[in-house]
Amino acid sequence: MARSQPLGSKAPRSSSPRPRPRGSLRDTLLSYAFLAPALILLTLFTFYPLAYGSYLGFTEYGGARFAQGLAPKWIGLENFRTLAADPLFLTALGNSVKYLVIVPVLQLASLSVAVLVNKNLPGMAFFRAAYYIPVVTSISLAAVMWDWVYNKEGTLNWALGAVHLIAQGNFFGWLNNENTAFWAVMLVTFWRGFGYYMVLYLAGLQSIPAELEEAAVLDGASAWKRFWNITVPLMKPTILLCSLLSTIAALRVLEEVLVLTNGGPLNSTYTALMYVYSKAFQGFNFDYGLASAAGLVVAVVALLLSVANFRLFRESDGGET
Amino acid sequence: MKQSHKKVLFALTLGLGLATVSAPAAAQKPTEITFWTWYLSPKFDPYIKDTIAAFEKANPGIKVNWFDKQESMVQDFIASVNLGNAPDVVNLNIDETGKAAQNGFLRNVDALTPLATLKSTFYPQTLANFTVGGKVYGYPWYGSLNEGVLLYNPDLMKKAGVSAPKNMTELLNMVKTVKDKTGAYAWVPALKDPGGASFLGYFYSDGLPIYDAKGNAAFNSPAHVALLQKYVDLFKGGYFPEDALRKEAFQLATELYAQNRVAMIVGGPQALNRIKDTNPGLYAKTVVTGAPLGKANVQTGTSMGMVIPQASKHPAEAAKLAAFFTNNANQIAFAKIVPIIPTTAAAQNDPFFKQASSDPIAKATALVGASGRFINPGFKAPGNSDDLYKNFSDNIEAALLGKKTPKAALDDAVKFWNANMKK
């Protein structure tokens, strides 16, 4: 089979630089004018909060100081020292990093199902929609439903009991046990995220030129070979995007933990974002400085993992081309 | 010159005329105040709206803009202070009032309404609940008792061969019997509350102190340990539902009671409203009687209050509204709609609470409605309470799940409190 140039791979570099397109000052100003609204919004709602939040991480701000209208007080690395000495934060950060286990499983599963529902078979639209429903289901409704599943007398215990994997006398609440609660909540995250990534993969799959598949079929390539040599290389940008989004989402898990276990039992499901949320928003003892510092730590971890993701994909990309 | 004189005269006349016309308009422009309630809409919209209308009629110079806040109340409050548009009257509970006052968010209301008036309106204890550092920070509003009344399913009690417990010792002693003989839980205790420290209430009920004379945490004496041990043994034996560690006890108890899986509920009459909706047959059978109390023979309870933020731009008008909503007549009117306990001293003599009835809600209301004087959480929220309550709950949970002995759990919590409590 002739190897085609994957769409996501780097373009060969030409030996001489391209001449820079020359535009008039008017054109340049016009381009900036078009960019301006987006830039202003980004500055207001992304860059400024990001910079201010990072700054707050090095300050004492919140509680009485806030009520009296006093400005944040610069305290250097004090908040980070507090975090390093707080066993609850370390547990929370550990849980968030452990939560990343879900990323490869979620990506593999959603890519596989996207390949299946990408077939032009009758009824596929139903499956695509059905897999997407959890994405748009409210978390409070999902919590009630999963509570029925995980309860001591819930459907999961009964299902396992029916196939004799667990005796009725040994039924237990999956969310009440520190050994199972973490994985039980993670399954809910999987259930909620699966459809979202599947749709992204489906969009990626549908952008692959059909003639490549057809040529491979004519060459006698098996379905597995076609998947591995055409689909996967061409899907790399989508896989990278989904992995990044999924990594960041895993580090930011909050809602399902709040409604299903509130971080328990024994803080086994207490995540870093829950720590940030409790420090910043719960009660009047809030501490924006400490919460911002904790948020900054989570952001740095996310950044490092994103860099690792990029490197991983670039290296495997280099191997391919 | 003559022409210019005429112009000046005309301008003056016009100006005077306009001033005369606009002056009454300016004088009539009412002061607008913002009022936030907490989880009361839409169920109590008619009551709130009618009371506001009555207040505006009595105070034509004041217009009230009402908003009901729910989940995000505290965050919204903090944000509004930051944005410079703080509400004027806010409905907060005792605990949140304590925290907000400690952090300097509130005005002391005894500077807005004479202390003598406050003292003559409310029970001394309900006023003390909103007193922080010797100053009153809230107008006590509707309350509830943690013990309140005992409701029970007579069929399950008969099957278990027990009768209504007279005190907490009796109740704890019958927990095993009821479960063993009926398969239903006897009762769902409030074991864990991450937003508060509900187990401290059991200590208080048994006359065990939370703080020592110096204000340090002191809930780790042998007597405290023994009481916790009792609960731990019952939990480990499966005599309390596992979910009690994860769900709010009141919600879980009413859910299970309606399914005939819990024999007794100790709490406010409000539980009956839910049972009436979910299982009317069981509601009709439910027996209501006096609540079993701990060794100290005291009730515990909580109430809502109306507070005036430090950042309020119209504190005098705000104080008028708060005083109006929390006065005896308006609290009694509220109690007629929903079984709350008024916090006003005059409520204890109101004929509404002396009516005899066989209806469980009416009976429960009659039993507790005039009990406002017993509303007492039993302990003051400590400074830095969110961190301390979380640590306390975590330690109780560790004891219940067998990760720590009750003594180690209480020792650890006391150590953490004393190291992190801001007094």
Contacts between the chains, C-beta under 8 A, distances in Angstrom:
chain1	res1	chain2	res2	distance
A	63	B	103	4.7
A	64	B	102	7.6
A	64	B	103	4.7
A	64	B	104	4.8
A	66	B	78	7.2
A	66	B	81	7.8
A	66	B	82	7.3
A	66	B	103	7.7
A	67	B	81	6.8
A	67	B	103	5.2
A	67	B	104	4.0
A	67	B	105	4.6
A	67	B	310	6.7
A	68	B	104	5.6
A	88	B	390	7.8
A	151	B	243	7.4
A	152	B	242	6.0
A	152	B	243	7.6
A	172	B	242	7.2
A	173	B	242	4.6
A	173	B	243	6.2
A	173	B	246	7.6
A	175	B	246	6.1
A	176	B	242	4.4
A	176	B	243	6.5
A	176	B	245	6.0
A	176	B	246	5.9
A	178	B	401	7.1
A	261	B	246	6.2
A	262	B	194	5.7
A	262	B	246	7.0
A	263	B	194	7.6
A	264	B	192	8.0
A	264	B	194	8.0
A	264	B	245	6.7
A	264	B	246	6.3
A	264	B	397	6.4
A	265	B	245	6.1
A	265	B	246	7.3
A	265	B	397	6.3
A	265	B	401	6.3
A	266	B	394	7.3
A	266	B	397	6.2
A	266	B	398	6.3
A	266	B	401	6.4
A	266	B	403	6.4
A	267	B	394	6.6
A	278	B	386	7.0
A	278	B	390	7.5
A	281	B	74	7.5
A	281	B	75	5.0
A	282	B	74	7.5
A	282	B	195	7.7
A	282	B	386	5.7
A	283	B	74	6.2
A	283	B	96	7.0
A	283	B	99	5.5
A	283	B	195	7.9
A	283	B	385	7.0
A	283	B	386	4.4
A	284	B	74	6.6
A	284	B	78	7.4
A	284	B	96	6.7
A	284	B	99	3.8
A	284	B	100	4.6
A	284	B	102	7.4
A	284	B	103	4.9
A	284	B	105	6.3
A	285	B	99	5.9
A	285	B	103	7.0
A	285	B	383	7.8
A	285	B	384	5.6
A	285	B	385	6.3
A	285	B	386	4.6
A	285	B	387	7.0
A	286	B	78	6.8
